[in-house]
Amino acid sequence: MQDHLGRRGRKRAQVRRVRAHRRSLPRAASAGLLFSLCAMVLGANAVWWKMEHGYPMGMSLFDALPTPGRALAGAAGVVPTAGDGKAGPMLSLDIDLTADSGPEVVSSRWTSSQDGVIELYARDGSSAGAGGRAGYRLLDRVETGPVVELSCATLLQQPEGGSSAVQSGRPVWGTLLVAAAEYDQSVGAMSKSRVTTAYAWDGHHLAEVWSATTCSEAVWNLSWDAPREIESGAGDWIRLTSLCRLDFVAGSQAGSQAGSQAGSQAGSRPSIVLRSSHKHESYNENTDVFTTIKSREVVQTYYWSDRWNAFILFEATVGQRGATGMEYPGAASRFSIPAGTVLAVLESERQCAEGLVFDPPHLLRVKMPDGRRCFVDDGSVVPTPSRAMV
């Protein structure tokens, strides 16, 4: 695990101090000079505040993008906000996501230290701005976390001479927008994580098709009501880390259709492979030493499912006693899921870093037939791996 999860230097305005020579200036001139210096300090501070909180000076959001052109559609609410006062990077990416000719532009910005938005724009040549430069047309906006990285994954194997930009009827999973968001929820204990999410264009909206924690680090003291099953080793402090490598495996359109009909991988189904290294350590304050208690390597493969329009681990059926769904782990408000309901398993706590230290029952993050996502106990469902490709 890396010792830290990326740190950004902070911009600081520097104000040169000027000492007034009172003997050589009349009192009125000295007062005027001091007033001017105060105005300069306030102005420099205002400029620094705008830069620190994500406001490009005198520019709209798209003026800060590497591609030329001012966003004519930028008036549609595309203005970075200071949120809770924590600044974050504004990112942009050229991506050929839709069936229209030419690439689109994706941008992300923070709205607070825990939230952000992603916006997809089409280059609109018909609405040229000043100087004949192309404008932008907003296609969709989705709420997300504090994004720190944007990238593109192409999973459709194209024949020689083929172009994904002009091919008709290409699958939803052909090109994915991949966004990584970093969360710092340290309050007493230290907890940091990176969540990577993949989005696809379904013809109308950016749809989330996969999401998982790809890096995490948590440190806490066992005296803080820690579960009894956690081994402490020689110290009272515990560190639990997970570091993952992500691989996007391409598939073919013909293979996708064959896999859907046969219910098998057929060697050409698109997939996402997550290779994780988990480590459970104790820390001894007296010796200042971390000692490894447990460690393991886990490989999980998510296959595309046409039925669920998402990359899933497998399908599972709710058992005879039914299941209880939670919007998030430990939620007070819960709801019943009837027996026989088929669910898509999106994430398994047993295969996450928490599964290294916590005893069963473990949780599953699932997608319900109505599209809702929730958590259920893994003991309340029966896995049906053979149907993961349906």
Secondary structure, DSSP 8 states (H G I E B T S, - for coil): --SSS----------------GGGS-HHHHHHHHHHHHHHHHHHHHHHHHHHTT--TT--GGGGSSS----GGGGTT-----TTS-----EEEEE--SSSSS-EEEEEEESSSS-EEEEEEEEETTS--GGG--EEEEEEEEEES-EEEEEEEE-B---TT--TTT-TT--GGGEEEEEEEEEE--SSSEEEEEEEEEEEE-SSSEEEEEEEEEEEEEEEETTTT--TTS--TTSSEEEEEEEEEEEEE-B-HHHHHHHHHHTS-TTT--EEEEEEEEEEEEEETTTTEEEEEEEEEEEEEEEEETTTTEEESEEEEE-TT-EEEESSTT-S-EEEE-TT-EEEEEEEGGGSGGGGT--S--EEEEE-TTS-EEEEEGGGEEEEGGGTT-
